[in-house]
Amino acid sequence: MRDRDTVAAALDGIDLVFHQAAYGGYMPEIAKYVHVNSLGTAQMLEVIRENRLPIKKIIVASSQAVYSEGAGNCPKHGLVFPIVRPIEQLRKGDWQVHCPLCGAITKSVPTPESAPIGGETVYGLTKVDQERLVLLWGKQVCIPTVALRYSCTYGPRQSIFNPYTGVIAIFCTRLLNNLPPVLYEDGEQTRDFSFVEDIARANLLAAETDKLDGLPVNVGSGRGTPIREIAEQLADILKIDIAPEINGEFRPGEMRHLTSDTTLARSAGYKPTVDLSEGIARYIDWIRTQSDIRDYFGEASEILKKKGIVHRVKR
């Protein structure tokens, strides 16, 4: 994405663009995130415009990471959009999401596209850049564009070598090396998981319909699952009796809960077809066919601590 000639060659003879390329995860390389995701996307749009390429539509892969925190229900104020939890709160071991108006503990509810965005990690910030650049550019040049905000995507062929993305892959490689999955906070944070085939279907739908043109669109299952439950389910299927490890570590800027409100996508015909239990089973069937499965998380974890990306509760 950083090489203009490569981008131009990839676009040659193309009329429909699925822009999936990005640098992801929690790696401590700020400039690379910005160069690949933000600058790379801007460069792609420039190439299309300046070369007058006959592009009819662009669908960009955005992310749930554009949200600061998932929506919550306050017993007093109803639907609220909490801000990112302050690092001072997390250092005390208070993992709860509090109402921004009264401070009461909120209950997680599905997050709609109307929720404020901003991104609380470098990766999240650059995904905001990507979707805003594409949607704004599309309006200016009158080319339909759609930004699909993926929830946690997983499935066969997800990298077992990248220790920074894909909690299911990371937990599997830990367990298969007889090491415990490491849970940040208390392991009760929730995520919305989407099987890769459903993500692919969402892209094809966005390409074929005009109902989503010009919009950011959540793509997920609409169901939040605790991370601890994922670790336990994987251990059970793999028949490896190793309990997850919790040691008071946390990552500032990481949201506590995120379940996607998929009303908009469903109104255009989107419907997930692979539930979490089936998807995990299919992933494990695949990973069992792989050789030389190593644990890359342990070394990466130490790097994240040294770079100040992972913190520990102050006792």
Contacts in CASP RR format, 6 or more apart in sequence:
PFRMAT RR
TARGET T0000
AUTHOR 0000-0000-0000
METHOD contacts of the structure
MODEL  1
MRDRDTVAAALDGIDLVFHQAAYGGYMPEIAKYVHVNSLGTAQMLEVIRE
NRLPIKKIIVASSQAVYSEGAGNCPKHGLVFPIVRPIEQLRKGDWQVHCP
LCGAITKSVPTPESAPIGGETVYGLTKVDQERLVLLWGKQVCIPTVALRY
SCTYGPRQSIFNPYTGVIAIFCTRLLNNLPPVLYEDGEQTRDFSFVEDIA
RANLLAAETDKLDGLPVNVGSGRGTPIREIAEQLADILKIDIAPEINGEF
RPGEMRHLTSDTTLARSAGYKPTVDLSEGIARYIDWIRTQSDIRDYFGEA
SEILKKKGIVHRVKR
1 7 0 8 1.000
1 21 0 8 1.000
1 22 0 8 1.000
1 36 0 8 1.000
1 37 0 8 1.000
1 40 0 8 1.000
1 41 0 8 1.000
1 43 0 8 1.000
1 44 0 8 1.000
2 35 0 8 1.000
2 36 0 8 1.000
2 39 0 8 1.000
2 40 0 8 1.000
2 43 0 8 1.000
4 43 0 8 1.000
4 47 0 8 1.000
7 40 0 8 1.000
7 43 0 8 1.000
7 44 0 8 1.000
7 47 0 8 1.000
8 47 0 8 1.000
8 51 0 8 1.000
11 17 0 8 1.000
11 44 0 8 1.000
11 47 0 8 1.000
11 48 0 8 1.000
11 51 0 8 1.000
11 53 0 8 1.000
11 55 0 8 1.000
13 53 0 8 1.000
13 54 0 8 1.000
14 53 0 8 1.000
14 55 0 8 1.000
15 54 0 8 1.000
15 55 0 8 1.000
15 56 0 8 1.000
15 57 0 8 1.000
16 55 0 8 1.000
16 56 0 8 1.000
16 57 0 8 1.000
16 59 0 8 1.000
16 207 0 8 1.000
17 44 0 8 1.000
17 48 0 8 1.000
17 55 0 8 1.000
17 57 0 8 1.000
17 58 0 8 1.000
17 59 0 8 1.000
18 59 0 8 1.000
18 61 0 8 1.000
18 203 0 8 1.000
18 207 0 8 1.000
19 41 0 8 1.000
19 44 0 8 1.000
19 58 0 8 1.000
19 59 0 8 1.000
19 60 0 8 1.000
19 61 0 8 1.000
19 130 0 8 1.000
19 134 0 8 1.000
20 61 0 8 1.000
21 36 0 8 1.000
22 36 0 8 1.000
22 37 0 8 1.000
22 61 0 8 1.000
22 126 0 8 1.000
22 127 0 8 1.000
22 130 0 8 1.000
23 29 0 8 1.000
23 32 0 8 1.000
23 33 0 8 1.000
23 36 0 8 1.000
23 37 0 8 1.000
23 123 0 8 1.000
23 126 0 8 1.000
24 33 0 8 1.000
24 37 0 8 1.000
24 123 0 8 1.000
24 164 0 8 1.000
24 165 0 8 1.000
25 123 0 8 1.000
25 162 0 8 1.000
25 164 0 8 1.000
25 165 0 8 1.000
26 121 0 8 1.000
26 123 0 8 1.000
26 164 0 8 1.000
26 165 0 8 1.000
26 251 0 8 1.000
26 304 0 8 1.000
26 309 0 8 1.000
27 164 0 8 1.000
28 303 0 8 1.000
28 304 0 8 1.000
28 307 0 8 1.000
28 308 0 8 1.000
28 309 0 8 1.000
30 122 0 8 1.000
33 122 0 8 1.000
33 123 0 8 1.000
33 125 0 8 1.000
33 126 0 8 1.000
34 122 0 8 1.000
34 126 0 8 1.000
34 129 0 8 1.000
36 126 0 8 1.000
37 123 0 8 1.000
37 126 0 8 1.000
37 127 0 8 1.000
37 129 0 8 1.000
37 130 0 8 1.000
38 126 0 8 1.000
38 129 0 8 1.000
38 130 0 8 1.000
38 133 0 8 1.000
41 60 0 8 1.000
41 129 0 8 1.000
41 130 0 8 1.000
41 133 0 8 1.000
41 134 0 8 1.000
42 133 0 8 1.000
45 133 0 8 1.000
45 134 0 8 1.000
45 137 0 8 1.000
47 53 0 8 1.000
48 55 0 8 1.000
49 137 0 8 1.000
49 141 0 8 1.000
55 143 0 8 1.000
56 143 0 8 1.000
56 144 0 8 1.000
57 143 0 8 1.000
57 144 0 8 1.000
57 145 0 8 1.000
57 146 0 8 1.000
57 207 0 8 1.000
57 213 0 8 1.000
58 134 0 8 1.000
58 138 0 8 1.000
58 143 0 8 1.000
58 144 0 8 1.000
58 145 0 8 1.000
58 146 0 8 1.000
59 145 0 8 1.000
59 146 0 8 1.000
59 147 0 8 1.000
59 148 0 8 1.000
59 203 0 8 1.000
59 206 0 8 1.000
59 207 0 8 1.000
60 130 0 8 1.000
60 131 0 8 1.000
60 134 0 8 1.000
60 145 0 8 1.000
60 146 0 8 1.000
60 147 0 8 1.000
60 148 0 8 1.000
61 130 0 8 1.000
61 148 0 8 1.000
61 150 0 8 1.000
62 127 0 8 1.000
62 130 0 8 1.000
62 131 0 8 1.000
62 147 0 8 1.000
62 148 0 8 1.000
62 149 0 8 1.000
62 150 0 8 1.000
62 216 0 8 1.000
63 123 0 8 1.000
63 124 0 8 1.000
63 127 0 8 1.000
63 149 0 8 1.000
63 150 0 8 1.000
64 111 0 8 1.000
64 149 0 8 1.000
64 150 0 8 1.000
64 151 0 8 1.000
64 152 0 8 1.000
64 192 0 8 1.000
64 218 0 8 1.000
64 258 0 8 1.000
64 260 0 8 1.000
65 119 0 8 1.000
65 121 0 8 1.000
65 123 0 8 1.000
65 124 0 8 1.000
65 127 0 8 1.000
66 117 0 8 1.000
66 118 0 8 1.000
66 119 0 8 1.000
66 124 0 8 1.000
66 127 0 8 1.000
66 128 0 8 1.000
66 131 0 8 1.000
66 149 0 8 1.000
66 216 0 8 1.000
67 111 0 8 1.000
67 115 0 8 1.000
67 116 0 8 1.000
67 117 0 8 1.000
67 118 0 8 1.000
67 119 0 8 1.000
67 255 0 8 1.000
67 258 0 8 1.000
68 81 0 8 1.000
68 82 0 8 1.000
68 83 0 8 1.000
68 84 0 8 1.000
68 116 0 8 1.000
68 117 0 8 1.000
68 118 0 8 1.000
68 119 0 8 1.000
68 120 0 8 1.000
68 253 0 8 1.000
68 255 0 8 1.000
69 81 0 8 1.000
69 82 0 8 1.000
69 83 0 8 1.000
69 84 0 8 1.000
69 85 0 8 1.000
69 97 0 8 1.000
69 255 0 8 1.000
69 256 0 8 1.000
69 257 0 8 1.000
69 258 0 8 1.000
70 81 0 8 1.000
70 82 0 8 1.000
70 97 0 8 1.000
70 108 0 8 1.000
70 111 0 8 1.000
70 115 0 8 1.000
70 255 0 8 1.000
70 256 0 8 1.000
70 257 0 8 1.000
70 258 0 8 1.000
70 259 0 8 1.000
71 79 0 8 1.000
71 80 0 8 1.000
71 81 0 8 1.000
71 108 0 8 1.000
71 109 0 8 1.000
71 110 0 8 1.000
71 111 0 8 1.000
71 112 0 8 1.000
71 115 0 8 1.000
71 261 0 8 1.000
72 78 0 8 1.000
72 79 0 8 1.000
72 80 0 8 1.000
72 81 0 8 1.000
72 82 0 8 1.000
72 97 0 8 1.000
72 106 0 8 1.000
72 107 0 8 1.000
72 108 0 8 1.000
72 109 0 8 1.000
72 257 0 8 1.000
73 79 0 8 1.000
73 80 0 8 1.000
73 106 0 8 1.000
73 107 0 8 1.000
73 108 0 8 1.000
73 109 0 8 1.000
74 80 0 8 1.000
74 99 0 8 1.000
74 101 0 8 1.000
74 102 0 8 1.000
74 104 0 8 1.000
74 106 0 8 1.000
75 104 0 8 1.000
76 99 0 8 1.000
76 101 0 8 1.000
76 102 0 8 1.000
76 104 0 8 1.000
77 99 0 8 1.000
77 101 0 8 1.000
77 102 0 8 1.000
79 109 0 8 1.000
80 99 0 8 1.000
80 100 0 8 1.000
80 101 0 8 1.000
80 106 0 8 1.000
81 100 0 8 1.000
81 115 0 8 1.000
81 116 0 8 1.000
82 97 0 8 1.000
82 98 0 8 1.000
82 99 0 8 1.000
82 100 0 8 1.000
82 106 0 8 1.000
83 100 0 8 1.000
84 120 0 8 1.000
84 253 0 8 1.000
84 255 0 8 1.000
85 94 0 8 1.000
85 95 0 8 1.000
85 97 0 8 1.000
85 98 0 8 1.000
85 253 0 8 1.000
85 256 0 8 1.000
87 252 0 8 1.000
87 311 0 8 1.000
90 185 0 8 1.000
90 250 0 8 1.000
90 252 0 8 1.000
90 311 0 8 1.000
90 313 0 8 1.000
91 311 0 8 1.000
91 313 0 8 1.000
91 314 0 8 1.000
92 313 0 8 1.000
92 314 0 8 1.000
93 185 0 8 1.000
93 248 0 8 1.000
93 250 0 8 1.000
93 313 0 8 1.000
95 185 0 8 1.000
95 186 0 8 1.000
95 188 0 8 1.000
95 189 0 8 1.000
95 250 0 8 1.000
95 256 0 8 1.000
96 105 0 8 1.000
96 106 0 8 1.000
96 256 0 8 1.000
97 105 0 8 1.000
97 106 0 8 1.000
97 108 0 8 1.000
97 256 0 8 1.000
97 257 0 8 1.000
98 104 0 8 1.000
98 105 0 8 1.000
98 106 0 8 1.000
99 105 0 8 1.000
99 106 0 8 1.000
108 190 0 8 1.000
108 224 0 8 1.000
108 256 0 8 1.000
108 257 0 8 1.000
108 259 0 8 1.000
109 259 0 8 1.000
110 222 0 8 1.000
110 259 0 8 1.000
110 260 0 8 1.000
110 261 0 8 1.000
110 262 0 8 1.000
111 218 0 8 1.000
111 258 0 8 1.000
111 259 0 8 1.000
111 260 0 8 1.000
111 261 0 8 1.000
112 218 0 8 1.000
112 261 0 8 1.000
112 263 0 8 1.000
112 264 0 8 1.000
113 149 0 8 1.000
113 215 0 8 1.000
113 216 0 8 1.000
113 217 0 8 1.000
113 218 0 8 1.000
113 261 0 8 1.000
113 264 0 8 1.000
117 128 0 8 1.000
118 124 0 8 1.000
118 125 0 8 1.000
118 128 0 8 1.000
119 125 0 8 1.000
119 127 0 8 1.000
119 128 0 8 1.000
120 252 0 8 1.000
120 253 0 8 1.000
120 254 0 8 1.000
120 255 0 8 1.000
121 253 0 8 1.000
121 254 0 8 1.000
130 147 0 8 1.000
131 147 0 8 1.000
131 149 0 8 1.000
131 216 0 8 1.000
134 145 0 8 1.000
134 147 0 8 1.000
135 145 0 8 1.000
135 147 0 8 1.000
135 214 0 8 1.000
135 215 0 8 1.000
135 216 0 8 1.000
137 143 0 8 1.000
137 145 0 8 1.000
138 144 0 8 1.000
138 145 0 8 1.000
138 214 0 8 1.000
139 145 0 8 1.000
139 214 0 8 1.000
144 210 0 8 1.000
144 213 0 8 1.000
144 214 0 8 1.000
145 213 0 8 1.000
145 214 0 8 1.000
146 206 0 8 1.000
146 212 0 8 1.000
146 213 0 8 1.000
146 214 0 8 1.000
146 215 0 8 1.000
146 217 0 8 1.000
147 214 0 8 1.000
147 215 0 8 1.000
147 216 0 8 1.000
147 217 0 8 1.000
148 199 0 8 1.000
148 202 0 8 1.000
148 203 0 8 1.000
148 206 0 8 1.000
148 217 0 8 1.000
148 219 0 8 1.000
149 216 0 8 1.000
149 217 0 8 1.000
149 218 0 8 1.000
149 219 0 8 1.000
149 260 0 8 1.000
150 194 0 8 1.000
150 199 0 8 1.000
150 219 0 8 1.000
150 220 0 8 1.000
151 191 0 8 1.000
151 192 0 8 1.000
151 193 0 8 1.000
151 194 0 8 1.000
151 218 0 8 1.000
151 219 0 8 1.000
151 220 0 8 1.000
151 221 0 8 1.000
151 222 0 8 1.000
151 258 0 8 1.000
151 260 0 8 1.000
152 166 0 8 1.000
152 167 0 8 1.000
152 191 0 8 1.000
152 192 0 8 1.000
152 193 0 8 1.000
152 194 0 8 1.000
153 193 0 8 1.000
153 194 0 8 1.000
153 195 0 8 1.000
153 196 0 8 1.000
153 199 0 8 1.000
154 166 0 8 1.000
154 168 0 8 1.000
154 169 0 8 1.000
154 193 0 8 1.000
154 194 0 8 1.000
154 195 0 8 1.000
154 196 0 8 1.000
154 279 0 8 1.000
154 280 0 8 1.000
154 283 0 8 1.000
155 168 0 8 1.000
155 195 0 8 1.000
155 196 0 8 1.000
155 279 0 8 1.000
155 282 0 8 1.000
155 283 0 8 1.000
155 286 0 8 1.000
156 196 0 8 1.000
156 282 0 8 1.000
156 283 0 8 1.000
156 285 0 8 1.000
156 286 0 8 1.000
157 196 0 8 1.000
157 286 0 8 1.000
158 166 0 8 1.000
158 168 0 8 1.000
158 169 0 8 1.000
158 196 0 8 1.000
158 283 0 8 1.000
159 165 0 8 1.000
159 169 0 8 1.000
160 169 0 8 1.000
160 172 0 8 1.000
160 173 0 8 1.000
160 287 0 8 1.000
160 290 0 8 1.000
160 293 0 8 1.000
161 296 0 8 1.000
162 169 0 8 1.000
162 296 0 8 1.000
163 170 0 8 1.000
163 296 0 8 1.000
163 297 0 8 1.000
163 298 0 8 1.000
163 299 0 8 1.000
163 300 0 8 1.000
163 301 0 8 1.000
164 300 0 8 1.000
167 191 0 8 1.000
167 227 0 8 1.000
167 230 0 8 1.000
168 193 0 8 1.000
168 230 0 8 1.000
168 234 0 8 1.000
168 280 0 8 1.000
168 283 0 8 1.000
169 283 0 8 1.000
169 287 0 8 1.000
170 181 0 8 1.000
170 297 0 8 1.000
171 181 0 8 1.000
171 230 0 8 1.000
171 231 0 8 1.000
171 234 0 8 1.000
172 234 0 8 1.000
172 238 0 8 1.000
172 283 0 8 1.000
172 284 0 8 1.000
172 287 0 8 1.000
172 293 0 8 1.000
173 293 0 8 1.000
173 294 0 8 1.000
173 295 0 8 1.000
173 296 0 8 1.000
173 297 0 8 1.000
174 180 0 8 1.000
174 181 0 8 1.000
174 182 0 8 1.000
174 295 0 8 1.000
174 297 0 8 1.000
175 181 0 8 1.000
175 234 0 8 1.000
175 235 0 8 1.000
175 238 0 8 1.000
175 240 0 8 1.000
175 242 0 8 1.000
176 238 0 8 1.000
176 240 0 8 1.000
176 287 0 8 1.000
176 293 0 8 1.000
177 293 0 8 1.000
177 294 0 8 1.000
177 295 0 8 1.000
178 240 0 8 1.000
178 242 0 8 1.000
179 242 0 8 1.000
179 295 0 8 1.000
180 242 0 8 1.000
180 243 0 8 1.000
180 244 0 8 1.000
180 245 0 8 1.000
181 231 0 8 1.000
181 234 0 8 1.000
181 235 0 8 1.000
181 242 0 8 1.000
181 244 0 8 1.000
181 245 0 8 1.000
182 244 0 8 1.000
182 245 0 8 1.000
182 246 0 8 1.000
182 247 0 8 1.000
182 249 0 8 1.000
182 297 0 8 1.000
182 301 0 8 1.000
183 227 0 8 1.000
183 228 0 8 1.000
183 231 0 8 1.000
183 244 0 8 1.000
183 245 0 8 1.000
183 246 0 8 1.000
184 227 0 8 1.000
184 248 0 8 1.000
184 249 0 8 1.000
184 250 0 8 1.000
184 251 0 8 1.000
184 254 0 8 1.000
184 310 0 8 1.000
185 246 0 8 1.000
185 248 0 8 1.000
185 250 0 8 1.000
185 256 0 8 1.000
186 228 0 8 1.000
186 246 0 8 1.000
187 226 0 8 1.000
187 227 0 8 1.000
187 228 0 8 1.000
187 244 0 8 1.000
187 246 0 8 1.000
188 226 0 8 1.000
188 227 0 8 1.000
188 228 0 8 1.000
189 226 0 8 1.000
189 227 0 8 1.000
189 254 0 8 1.000
189 255 0 8 1.000
189 256 0 8 1.000
189 257 0 8 1.000
190 224 0 8 1.000
190 225 0 8 1.000
190 226 0 8 1.000
190 227 0 8 1.000
190 256 0 8 1.000
190 257 0 8 1.000
190 258 0 8 1.000
190 259 0 8 1.000
191 224 0 8 1.000
191 225 0 8 1.000
191 227 0 8 1.000
191 258 0 8 1.000
192 220 0 8 1.000
192 221 0 8 1.000
192 222 0 8 1.000
192 223 0 8 1.000
192 224 0 8 1.000
192 225 0 8 1.000
192 258 0 8 1.000
192 259 0 8 1.000
192 260 0 8 1.000
193 220 0 8 1.000
193 221 0 8 1.000
193 224 0 8 1.000
193 225 0 8 1.000
193 230 0 8 1.000
193 276 0 8 1.000
194 219 0 8 1.000
194 220 0 8 1.000
194 221 0 8 1.000
194 272 0 8 1.000
195 272 0 8 1.000
195 274 0 8 1.000
195 278 0 8 1.000
195 279 0 8 1.000
195 282 0 8 1.000
197 273 0 8 1.000
197 274 0 8 1.000
198 219 0 8 1.000
198 220 0 8 1.000
198 221 0 8 1.000
198 272 0 8 1.000
198 273 0 8 1.000
198 274 0 8 1.000
199 219 0 8 1.000
201 270 0 8 1.000
201 273 0 8 1.000
202 217 0 8 1.000
202 219 0 8 1.000
202 265 0 8 1.000
202 270 0 8 1.000
205 212 0 8 1.000
205 265 0 8 1.000
205 268 0 8 1.000
205 269 0 8 1.000
205 270 0 8 1.000
206 212 0 8 1.000
206 217 0 8 1.000
206 268 0 8 1.000
209 268 0 8 1.000
209 269 0 8 1.000
211 267 0 8 1.000
211 268 0 8 1.000
212 264 0 8 1.000
212 265 0 8 1.000
212 268 0 8 1.000
215 264 0 8 1.000
217 264 0 8 1.000
217 265 0 8 1.000
217 268 0 8 1.000
218 260 0 8 1.000
218 261 0 8 1.000
218 262 0 8 1.000
218 264 0 8 1.000
218 265 0 8 1.000
219 260 0 8 1.000
219 262 0 8 1.000
219 265 0 8 1.000
219 270 0 8 1.000
220 260 0 8 1.000
220 262 0 8 1.000
220 265 0 8 1.000
220 272 0 8 1.000
221 260 0 8 1.000
221 262 0 8 1.000
221 272 0 8 1.000
221 275 0 8 1.000
221 276 0 8 1.000
222 259 0 8 1.000
222 260 0 8 1.000
222 261 0 8 1.000
222 262 0 8 1.000
223 259 0 8 1.000
223 276 0 8 1.000
224 257 0 8 1.000
224 258 0 8 1.000
224 259 0 8 1.000
225 276 0 8 1.000
228 244 0 8 1.000
230 280 0 8 1.000
231 244 0 8 1.000
232 244 0 8 1.000
233 277 0 8 1.000
233 280 0 8 1.000
234 280 0 8 1.000
234 284 0 8 1.000
235 241 0 8 1.000
235 242 0 8 1.000
235 243 0 8 1.000
235 244 0 8 1.000
237 280 0 8 1.000
237 281 0 8 1.000
237 284 0 8 1.000
238 284 0 8 1.000
247 312 0 8 1.000
248 312 0 8 1.000
248 313 0 8 1.000
249 305 0 8 1.000
249 310 0 8 1.000
249 311 0 8 1.000
249 312 0 8 1.000
249 313 0 8 1.000
250 310 0 8 1.000
250 311 0 8 1.000
250 312 0 8 1.000
250 313 0 8 1.000
251 304 0 8 1.000
251 309 0 8 1.000
251 310 0 8 1.000
251 311 0 8 1.000
252 309 0 8 1.000
252 311 0 8 1.000
262 270 0 8 1.000
274 282 0 8 1.000
287 293 0 8 1.000
301 310 0 8 1.000
304 310 0 8 1.000
END
